[in-house]
Amino acid sequence: MVDIARPDLPVARRRRRLLIGGVVLVALAAVSFGVSRLQPAAPVVERASVWIDTVKRGPFVREVRGT
């Protein structure tokens, strides 16, 4: 069995790595751009489950029990 020199193989590997790296870079940039364009999601709460009132100024009393 005789080994055959293939001088084009390292060049092909380098091209493939550069191509894959470029595709990954473009995909990452596209995902980053898409995420940056998203609007913040507003929380959804049923109106019947919350108490709606006017904010008033006064002392804030906090009672904490523990050991």
PDB file with one MODEL, atoms N, CA, C and O in Angstrom:
MODEL        1
ATOM      1  N   MET A   1       0.845  -1.168   0.000  1.00  0.00           N
ATOM      2  CA  MET A   1       0.000   0.000   0.000  1.00  0.00           C
ATOM      3  C   MET A   1       0.901   1.245   0.000  1.00  0.00           C
ATOM      4  O   MET A   1       1.878   1.317   0.745  1.00  0.00           O
ATOM      5  N   VAL A   2       0.565   2.190  -0.821  1.00  0.00           N
ATOM      6  CA  VAL A   2       1.389   3.381  -0.983  1.00  0.00           C
ATOM      7  C   VAL A   2       0.572   4.602  -0.573  1.00  0.00           C
ATOM      8  O   VAL A   2      -0.576   4.763  -0.987  1.00  0.00           O
ATOM      9  N   ASP A   3       1.181   5.460   0.246  1.00  0.00           N
ATOM     10  CA  ASP A   3       0.517   6.707   0.616  1.00  0.00           C
ATOM     11  C   ASP A   3       0.604   7.688  -0.541  1.00  0.00           C
ATOM     12  O   ASP A   3       1.648   7.838  -1.175  1.00  0.00           O
ATOM     13  N   ILE A   4      -0.513   8.349  -0.800  1.00  0.00           N
ATOM     14  CA  ILE A   4      -0.561   9.328  -1.882  1.00  0.00           C
ATOM     15  C   ILE A   4      -0.658  10.720  -1.244  1.00  0.00           C
ATOM     16  O   ILE A   4      -1.543  10.972  -0.427  1.00  0.00           O
ATOM     17  N   ALA A   5       0.233  11.595  -1.613  1.00  0.00           N
ATOM     18  CA  ALA A   5       0.224  12.962  -1.078  1.00  0.00           C
ATOM     19  C   ALA A   5      -0.967  13.718  -1.645  1.00  0.00           C
ATOM     20  O   ALA A   5      -1.233  13.676  -2.846  1.00  0.00           O
ATOM     21  N   ARG A   6      -1.681  14.411  -0.760  1.00  0.00           N
ATOM     22  CA  ARG A   6      -2.826  15.225  -1.188  1.00  0.00           C
ATOM     23  C   ARG A   6      -2.620  16.644  -0.671  1.00  0.00           C
ATOM     24  O   ARG A   6      -3.113  16.974   0.407  1.00  0.00           O
ATOM     25  N   PRO A   7      -1.916  17.481  -1.399  1.00  0.00           N
ATOM     26  CA  PRO A   7      -1.629  18.834  -0.924  1.00  0.00           C
ATOM     27  C   PRO A   7      -2.868  19.733  -0.876  1.00  0.00           C
ATOM     28  O   PRO A   7      -2.850  20.767  -0.209  1.00  0.00           O
ATOM     29  N   ASP A   8      -3.926  19.358  -1.564  1.00  0.00           N
ATOM     30  CA  ASP A   8      -5.148  20.176  -1.576  1.00  0.00           C
ATOM     31  C   ASP A   8      -6.009  19.949  -0.337  1.00  0.00           C
ATOM     32  O   ASP A   8      -6.910  20.748  -0.080  1.00  0.00           O
ATOM     33  N   LEU A   9      -5.770  18.896   0.440  1.00  0.00           N
ATOM     34  CA  LEU A   9      -6.609  18.576   1.591  1.00  0.00           C
ATOM     35  C   LEU A   9      -6.574  19.656   2.685  1.00  0.00           C
ATOM     36  O   LEU A   9      -7.641  20.035   3.167  1.00  0.00           O
ATOM     37  N   PRO A  10      -5.408  20.171   3.101  1.00  0.00           N
ATOM     38  CA  PRO A  10      -5.417  21.237   4.123  1.00  0.00           C
ATOM     39  C   PRO A  10      -6.140  22.502   3.648  1.00  0.00           C
ATOM     40  O   PRO A  10      -6.777  23.184   4.452  1.00  0.00           O
ATOM     41  N   VAL A  11      -6.050  22.818   2.374  1.00  0.00           N
ATOM     42  CA  VAL A  11      -6.733  23.997   1.849  1.00  0.00           C
ATOM     43  C   VAL A  11      -8.241  23.791   1.900  1.00  0.00           C
ATOM     44  O   VAL A  11      -8.981  24.715   2.240  1.00  0.00           O
ATOM     45  N   ALA A  12      -8.703  22.593   1.566  1.00  0.00           N
ATOM     46  CA  ALA A  12     -10.131  22.306   1.604  1.00  0.00           C
ATOM     47  C   ALA A  12     -10.660  22.364   3.033  1.00  0.00           C
ATOM     48  O   ALA A  12     -11.754  22.874   3.271  1.00  0.00           O
ATOM     49  N   ARG A  13      -9.883  21.839   3.990  1.00  0.00           N
ATOM     50  CA  ARG A  13     -10.302  21.899   5.397  1.00  0.00           C
ATOM     51  C   ARG A  13     -10.407  23.347   5.870  1.00  0.00           C
ATOM     52  O   ARG A  13     -11.354  23.713   6.566  1.00  0.00           O
ATOM     53  N   ARG A  14      -9.430  24.167   5.490  1.00  0.00           N
ATOM     54  CA  ARG A  14      -9.445  25.571   5.895  1.00  0.00           C
ATOM     55  C   ARG A  14     -10.657  26.286   5.306  1.00  0.00           C
ATOM     56  O   ARG A  14     -11.318  27.063   5.995  1.00  0.00           O
ATOM     57  N   ARG A  15     -10.945  26.027   4.047  1.00  0.00           N
ATOM     58  CA  ARG A  15     -12.118  26.652   3.412  1.00  0.00           C
ATOM     59  C   ARG A  15     -13.402  26.224   4.102  1.00  0.00           C
ATOM     60  O   ARG A  15     -14.278  27.050   4.360  1.00  0.00           O
ATOM     61  N   ARG A  16     -13.516  24.931   4.404  1.00  0.00           N
ATOM     62  CA  ARG A  16     -14.728  24.439   5.061  1.00  0.00           C
ATOM     63  C   ARG A  16     -14.887  25.071   6.436  1.00  0.00           C
ATOM     64  O   ARG A  16     -15.990  25.474   6.806  1.00  0.00           O
ATOM     65  N   ARG A  17     -13.797  25.165   7.200  1.00  0.00           N
ATOM     66  CA  ARG A  17     -13.867  25.795   8.521  1.00  0.00           C
ATOM     67  C   ARG A  17     -14.257  27.260   8.414  1.00  0.00           C
ATOM     68  O   ARG A  17     -15.067  27.740   9.208  1.00  0.00           O
ATOM     69  N   LEU A  18     -13.699  27.976   7.453  1.00  0.00           N
ATOM     70  CA  LEU A  18     -14.054  29.384   7.262  1.00  0.00           C
ATOM     71  C   LEU A  18     -15.517  29.531   6.858  1.00  0.00           C
ATOM     72  O   LEU A  18     -16.202  30.440   7.325  1.00  0.00           O
ATOM     73  N   LEU A  19     -15.995  28.644   5.994  1.00  0.00           N
ATOM     74  CA  LEU A  19     -17.393  28.700   5.566  1.00  0.00           C
ATOM     75  C   LEU A  19     -18.337  28.425   6.728  1.00  0.00           C
ATOM     76  O   LEU A  19     -19.319  29.145   6.915  1.00  0.00           O
ATOM     77  N   ILE A  20     -18.047  27.389   7.508  1.00  0.00           N
ATOM     78  CA  ILE A  20     -18.889  27.074   8.665  1.00  0.00           C
ATOM     79  C   ILE A  20     -18.837  28.207   9.682  1.00  0.00           C
ATOM     80  O   ILE A  20     -19.866  28.585  10.242  1.00  0.00           O
ATOM     81  N   GLY A  21     -17.648  28.752   9.925  1.00  0.00           N
ATOM     82  CA  GLY A  21     -17.529  29.875  10.861  1.00  0.00           C
ATOM     83  C   GLY A  21     -18.303  31.095  10.387  1.00  0.00           C
ATOM     84  O   GLY A  21     -18.934  31.778  11.194  1.00  0.00           O
ATOM     85  N   GLY A  22     -18.263  31.377   9.085  1.00  0.00           N
ATOM     86  CA  GLY A  22     -19.014  32.506   8.541  1.00  0.00           C
ATOM     87  C   GLY A  22     -20.514  32.311   8.677  1.00  0.00           C
ATOM     88  O   GLY A  22     -21.239  33.244   9.022  1.00  0.00           O
ATOM     89  N   VAL A  23     -20.982  31.084   8.404  1.00  0.00           N
ATOM     90  CA  VAL A  23     -22.419  30.793   8.536  1.00  0.00           C
ATOM     91  C   VAL A  23     -22.856  30.933   9.985  1.00  0.00           C
ATOM     92  O   VAL A  23     -23.916  31.497  10.259  1.00  0.00           O
ATOM     93  N   VAL A  24     -22.055  30.428  10.914  1.00  0.00           N
ATOM     94  CA  VAL A  24     -22.383  30.546  12.338  1.00  0.00           C
ATOM     95  C   VAL A  24     -22.393  32.008  12.762  1.00  0.00           C
ATOM     96  O   VAL A  24     -23.267  32.425  13.522  1.00  0.00           O
ATOM     97  N   LEU A  25     -21.437  32.788  12.282  1.00  0.00           N
ATOM     98  CA  LEU A  25     -21.372  34.199  12.629  1.00  0.00           C
ATOM     99  C   LEU A  25     -22.590  34.960  12.100  1.00  0.00           C
ATOM    100  O   LEU A  25     -23.164  35.782  12.814  1.00  0.00           O
ATOM    101  N   VAL A  26     -22.988  34.690  10.852  1.00  0.00           N
ATOM    102  CA  VAL A  26     -24.160  35.349  10.276  1.00  0.00           C
ATOM    103  C   VAL A  26     -25.425  34.932  11.019  1.00  0.00           C
ATOM    104  O   VAL A  26     -26.291  35.768  11.277  1.00  0.00           O
ATOM    105  N   ALA A  27     -25.545  33.646  11.367  1.00  0.00           N
ATOM    106  CA  ALA A  27     -26.719  33.180  12.110  1.00  0.00           C
ATOM    107  C   ALA A  27     -26.778  33.827  13.491  1.00  0.00           C
ATOM    108  O   ALA A  27     -27.853  34.222  13.942  1.00  0.00           O
ATOM    109  N   LEU A  28     -25.644  33.936  14.160  1.00  0.00           N
ATOM    110  CA  LEU A  28     -25.602  34.577  15.477  1.00  0.00           C
ATOM    111  C   LEU A  28     -25.982  36.051  15.385  1.00  0.00           C
ATOM    112  O   LEU A  28     -26.704  36.561  16.241  1.00  0.00           O
ATOM    113  N   ALA A  29     -25.504  36.732  14.357  1.00  0.00           N
ATOM    114  CA  ALA A  29     -25.860  38.140  14.163  1.00  0.00           C
ATOM    115  C   ALA A  29     -27.355  38.279  13.879  1.00  0.00           C
ATOM    116  O   ALA A  29     -27.993  39.201  14.387  1.00  0.00           O
ATOM    117  N   ALA A  30     -27.919  37.380  13.078  1.00  0.00           N
ATOM    118  CA  ALA A  30     -29.346  37.447  12.761  1.00  0.00           C
ATOM    119  C   ALA A  30     -30.196  37.199  14.008  1.00  0.00           C
ATOM    120  O   ALA A  30     -31.192  37.891  14.221  1.00  0.00           O
ATOM    121  N   VAL A  31     -29.819  36.229  14.827  1.00  0.00           N
ATOM    122  CA  VAL A  31     -30.566  35.957  16.055  1.00  0.00           C
ATOM    123  C   VAL A  31     -30.442  37.134  17.017  1.00  0.00           C
ATOM    124  O   VAL A  31     -31.427  37.526  17.643  1.00  0.00           O
ATOM    125  N   SER A  32     -29.251  37.698  17.139  1.00  0.00           N
ATOM    126  CA  SER A  32     -29.063  38.856  18.028  1.00  0.00           C
ATOM    127  C   SER A  32     -29.905  40.040  17.566  1.00  0.00           C
ATOM    128  O   SER A  32     -30.526  40.720  18.382  1.00  0.00           O
ATOM    129  N   PHE A  33     -29.926  40.282  16.277  1.00  0.00           N
ATOM    130  CA  PHE A  33     -30.739  41.379  15.747  1.00  0.00           C
ATOM    131  C   PHE A  33     -32.221  41.119  15.991  1.00  0.00           C
ATOM    132  O   PHE A  33     -32.955  42.031  16.371  1.00  0.00           O
ATOM    133  N   GLY A  34     -32.665  39.886  15.777  1.00  0.00           N
ATOM    134  CA  GLY A  34     -34.070  39.548  16.004  1.00  0.00           C
ATOM    135  C   GLY A  34     -34.475  39.708  17.454  1.00  0.00           C
ATOM    136  O   GLY A  34     -35.562  40.206  17.744  1.00  0.00           O
ATOM    137  N   VAL A  35     -33.609  39.288  18.375  1.00  0.00           N
ATOM    138  CA  VAL A  35     -33.921  39.411  19.796  1.00  0.00           C
ATOM    139  C   VAL A  35     -33.929  40.878  20.213  1.00  0.00           C
ATOM    140  O   VAL A  35     -34.738  41.272  21.054  1.00  0.00           O
ATOM    141  N   SER A  36     -33.046  41.692  19.641  1.00  0.00           N
ATOM    142  CA  SER A  36     -33.002  43.107  20.014  1.00  0.00           C
ATOM    143  C   SER A  36     -34.241  43.854  19.530  1.00  0.00           C
ATOM    144  O   SER A  36     -34.583  44.897  20.088  1.00  0.00           O
ATOM    145  N   ARG A  37     -34.912  43.350  18.517  1.00  0.00           N
ATOM    146  CA  ARG A  37     -36.100  44.017  17.979  1.00  0.00           C
ATOM    147  C   ARG A  37     -37.381  43.619  18.711  1.00  0.00           C
ATOM    148  O   ARG A  37     -38.437  44.190  18.441  1.00  0.00           O
ATOM    149  N   LEU A  38     -37.312  42.653  19.629  1.00  0.00           N
ATOM    150  CA  LEU A  38     -38.504  42.209  20.357  1.00  0.00           C
ATOM    151  C   LEU A  38     -38.957  43.281  21.340  1.00  0.00           C
ATOM    152  O   LEU A  38     -38.141  43.981  21.940  1.00  0.00           O
ATOM    153  N   GLN A  39     -40.236  43.391  21.489  1.00  0.00           N
ATOM    154  CA  GLN A  39     -40.814  44.303  22.477  1.00  0.00           C
ATOM    155  C   GLN A  39     -40.909  43.565  23.811  1.00  0.00           C
ATOM    156  O   GLN A  39     -41.102  42.349  23.824  1.00  0.00           O
ATOM    157  N   PRO A  40     -40.778  44.276  24.933  1.00  0.00           N
ATOM    158  CA  PRO A  40     -40.925  43.593  26.218  1.00  0.00           C
ATOM    159  C   PRO A  40     -42.360  43.107  26.397  1.00  0.00           C
ATOM    160  O   PRO A  40     -43.314  43.813  26.071  1.00  0.00           O
ATOM    161  N   ALA A  41     -42.494  41.912  26.911  1.00  0.00           N
ATOM    162  CA  ALA A  41     -43.821  41.321  27.092  1.00  0.00           C
ATOM    163  C   ALA A  41     -44.476  41.916  28.333  1.00  0.00           C
ATOM    164  O   ALA A  41     -43.875  41.952  29.407  1.00  0.00           O
ATOM    165  N   ALA A  42     -45.701  42.376  28.176  1.00  0.00           N
ATOM    166  CA  ALA A  42     -46.454  42.912  29.303  1.00  0.00           C
ATOM    167  C   ALA A  42     -47.018  41.745  30.110  1.00  0.00           C
ATOM    168  O   ALA A  42     -47.516  40.779  29.532  1.00  0.00           O
ATOM    169  N   PRO A  43     -46.945  41.824  31.434  1.00  0.00           N
ATOM    170  CA  PRO A  43     -47.508  40.735  32.234  1.00  0.00           C
ATOM    171  C   PRO A  43     -49.031  40.711  32.107  1.00  0.00           C
ATOM    172  O   PRO A  43     -49.674  41.758  32.046  1.00  0.00           O
ATOM    173  N   VAL A  44     -49.585  39.532  32.070  1.00  0.00           N
ATOM    174  CA  VAL A  44     -51.032  39.364  31.928  1.00  0.00           C
ATOM    175  C   VAL A  44     -51.587  38.915  33.264  1.00  0.00           C
ATOM    176  O   VAL A  44     -51.199  37.870  33.785  1.00  0.00           O
ATOM    177  N   VAL A  45     -52.504  39.711  33.823  1.00  0.00           N
ATOM    178  CA  VAL A  45     -53.139  39.397  35.098  1.00  0.00           C
ATOM    179  C   VAL A  45     -54.626  39.677  34.948  1.00  0.00           C
ATOM    180  O   VAL A  45     -55.023  40.681  34.357  1.00  0.00           O
ATOM    181  N   GLU A  46     -55.447  38.781  35.489  1.00  0.00           N
ATOM    182  CA  GLU A  46     -56.891  39.021  35.444  1.00  0.00           C
ATOM    183  C   GLU A  46     -57.245  40.173  36.380  1.00  0.00           C
ATOM    184  O   GLU A  46     -56.712  40.274  37.485  1.00  0.00           O
ATOM    185  N   ARG A  47     -58.136  41.027  35.931  1.00  0.00           N
ATOM    186  CA  ARG A  47     -58.513  42.200  36.714  1.00  0.00           C
ATOM    187  C   ARG A  47     -59.186  41.815  38.023  1.00  0.00           C
ATOM    188  O   ARG A  47     -59.050  42.532  39.015  1.00  0.00           O
ATOM    189  N   ALA A  48     -59.903  40.710  38.049  1.00  0.00           N
ATOM    190  CA  ALA A  48     -60.607  40.290  39.258  1.00  0.00           C
ATOM    191  C   ALA A  48     -59.644  39.789  40.340  1.00  0.00           C
ATOM    192  O   ALA A  48     -60.028  39.731  41.509  1.00  0.00           O
ATOM    193  N   SER A  49     -58.424  39.430  39.992  1.00  0.00           N
ATOM    194  CA  SER A  49     -57.494  38.868  40.968  1.00  0.00           C
ATOM    195  C   SER A  49     -56.593  39.919  41.616  1.00  0.00           C
ATOM    196  O   SER A  49     -55.766  39.569  42.458  1.00  0.00           O
ATOM    197  N   VAL A  50     -56.728  41.203  41.248  1.00  0.00           N
ATOM    198  CA  VAL A  50     -55.890  42.249  41.842  1.00  0.00           C
ATOM    199  C   VAL A  50     -56.763  43.319  42.491  1.00  0.00           C
ATOM    200  O   VAL A  50     -57.927  43.500  42.132  1.00  0.00           O
ATOM    201  N   TRP A  51     -56.170  44.027  43.461  1.00  0.00           N
ATOM    202  CA  TRP A  51     -56.860  45.149  44.083  1.00  0.00           C
ATOM    203  C   TRP A  51     -56.354  46.422  43.431  1.00  0.00           C
ATOM    204  O   TRP A  51     -55.147  46.659  43.376  1.00  0.00           O
ATOM    205  N   ILE A  52     -57.263  47.235  42.942  1.00  0.00           N
ATOM    206  CA  ILE A  52     -56.884  48.490  42.298  1.00  0.00           C
ATOM    207  C   ILE A  52     -57.280  49.622  43.240  1.00  0.00           C
ATOM    208  O   ILE A  52     -58.430  49.698  43.671  1.00  0.00           O
ATOM    209  N   ASP A  53     -56.331  50.503  43.561  1.00  0.00           N
ATOM    210  CA  ASP A  53     -56.577  51.592  44.492  1.00  0.00           C
ATOM    211  C   ASP A  53     -55.634  52.732  44.147  1.00  0.00           C
ATOM    212  O   ASP A  53     -54.804  52.607  43.246  1.00  0.00           O
ATOM    213  N   THR A  54     -55.760  53.839  44.858  1.00  0.00           N
ATOM    214  CA  THR A  54     -54.919  55.004  44.649  1.00  0.00           C
ATOM    215  C   THR A  54     -53.716  54.938  45.588  1.00  0.00           C
ATOM    216  O   THR A  54     -53.845  54.512  46.736  1.00  0.00           O
ATOM    217  N   VAL A  55     -52.567  55.352  45.110  1.00  0.00           N
ATOM    218  CA  VAL A  55     -51.363  55.370  45.924  1.00  0.00           C
ATOM    219  C   VAL A  55     -51.462  56.513  46.922  1.00  0.00           C
ATOM    220  O   VAL A  55     -51.800  57.640  46.559  1.00  0.00           O
ATOM    221  N   LYS A  56     -51.162  56.213  48.189  1.00  0.00           N
ATOM    222  CA  LYS A  56     -51.250  57.219  49.241  1.00  0.00           C
ATOM    223  C   LYS A  56     -49.912  57.306  49.959  1.00  0.00           C
ATOM    224  O   LYS A  56     -49.209  56.304  50.093  1.00  0.00           O
ATOM    225  N   ARG A  57     -49.558  58.499  50.420  1.00  0.00           N
ATOM    226  CA  ARG A  57     -48.315  58.707  51.150  1.00  0.00           C
ATOM    227  C   ARG A  57     -48.587  58.476  52.633  1.00  0.00           C
ATOM    228  O   ARG A  57     -49.616  58.898  53.162  1.00  0.00           O
ATOM    229  N   GLY A  58     -47.641  57.795  53.299  1.00  0.00           N
ATOM    230  CA  GLY A  58     -47.797  57.533  54.724  1.00  0.00           C
ATOM    231  C   GLY A  58     -46.736  56.555  55.190  1.00  0.00           C
ATOM    232  O   GLY A  58     -45.865  56.156  54.418  1.00  0.00           O
ATOM    233  N   PRO A  59     -46.813  56.173  56.444  1.00  0.00           N
ATOM    234  CA  PRO A  59     -45.800  55.241  56.967  1.00  0.00           C
ATOM    235  C   PRO A  59     -45.991  53.842  56.369  1.00  0.00           C
ATOM    236  O   PRO A  59     -47.109  53.383  56.134  1.00  0.00           O
ATOM    237  N   PHE A  60     -44.881  53.208  56.143  1.00  0.00           N
ATOM    238  CA  PHE A  60     -44.893  51.846  55.621  1.00  0.00           C
ATOM    239  C   PHE A  60     -44.556  50.926  56.771  1.00  0.00           C
ATOM    240  O   PHE A  60     -43.409  50.871  57.216  1.00  0.00           O
ATOM    241  N   VAL A  61     -45.551  50.201  57.255  1.00  0.00           N
ATOM    242  CA  VAL A  61     -45.369  49.321  58.421  1.00  0.00           C
ATOM    243  C   VAL A  61     -45.148  47.904  57.911  1.00  0.00           C
ATOM    244  O   VAL A  61     -45.924  47.367  57.120  1.00  0.00           O
ATOM    245  N   ARG A  62     -44.059  47.323  58.397  1.00  0.00           N
ATOM    246  CA  ARG A  62     -43.748  45.950  57.996  1.00  0.00           C
ATOM    247  C   ARG A  62     -43.559  45.136  59.270  1.00  0.00           C
ATOM    248  O   ARG A  62     -42.697  45.451  60.091  1.00  0.00           O
ATOM    249  N   GLU A  63     -44.362  44.096  59.435  1.00  0.00           N
ATOM    250  CA  GLU A  63     -44.265  43.235  60.597  1.00  0.00           C
ATOM    251  C   GLU A  63     -43.644  41.921  60.169  1.00  0.00           C
ATOM    252  O   GLU A  63     -44.125  41.250  59.256  1.00  0.00           O
ATOM    253  N   VAL A  64     -42.552  41.566  60.858  1.00  0.00           N
ATOM    254  CA  VAL A  64     -41.827  40.344  60.518  1.00  0.00           C
ATOM    255  C   VAL A  64     -41.705  39.500  61.779  1.00  0.00           C
ATOM    256  O   VAL A  64     -41.339  39.999  62.843  1.00  0.00           O
ATOM    257  N   ARG A  65     -42.019  38.214  61.643  1.00  0.00           N
ATOM    258  CA  ARG A  65     -41.859  37.297  62.753  1.00  0.00           C
ATOM    259  C   ARG A  65     -40.883  36.206  62.347  1.00  0.00           C
ATOM    260  O   ARG A  65     -40.864  35.778  61.193  1.00  0.00           O
ATOM    261  N   GLY A  66     -40.092  35.769  63.278  1.00  0.00           N
ATOM    262  CA  GLY A  66     -39.160  34.689  62.989  1.00  0.00           C
ATOM    263  C   GLY A  66     -38.358  34.322  64.211  1.00  0.00           C
ATOM    264  O   GLY A  66     -38.414  34.996  65.240  1.00  0.00           O
ATOM    265  N   THR A  67     -37.625  33.266  64.089  1.00  0.00           N
ATOM    266  CA  THR A  67     -36.808  32.840  65.221  1.00  0.00           C
ATOM    267  C   THR A  67     -35.440  33.496  65.138  1.00  0.00           C
ATOM    268  O   THR A  67     -34.593  33.268  66.002  1.00  0.00           O
TER     269      THR A  67
ENDMDL
END
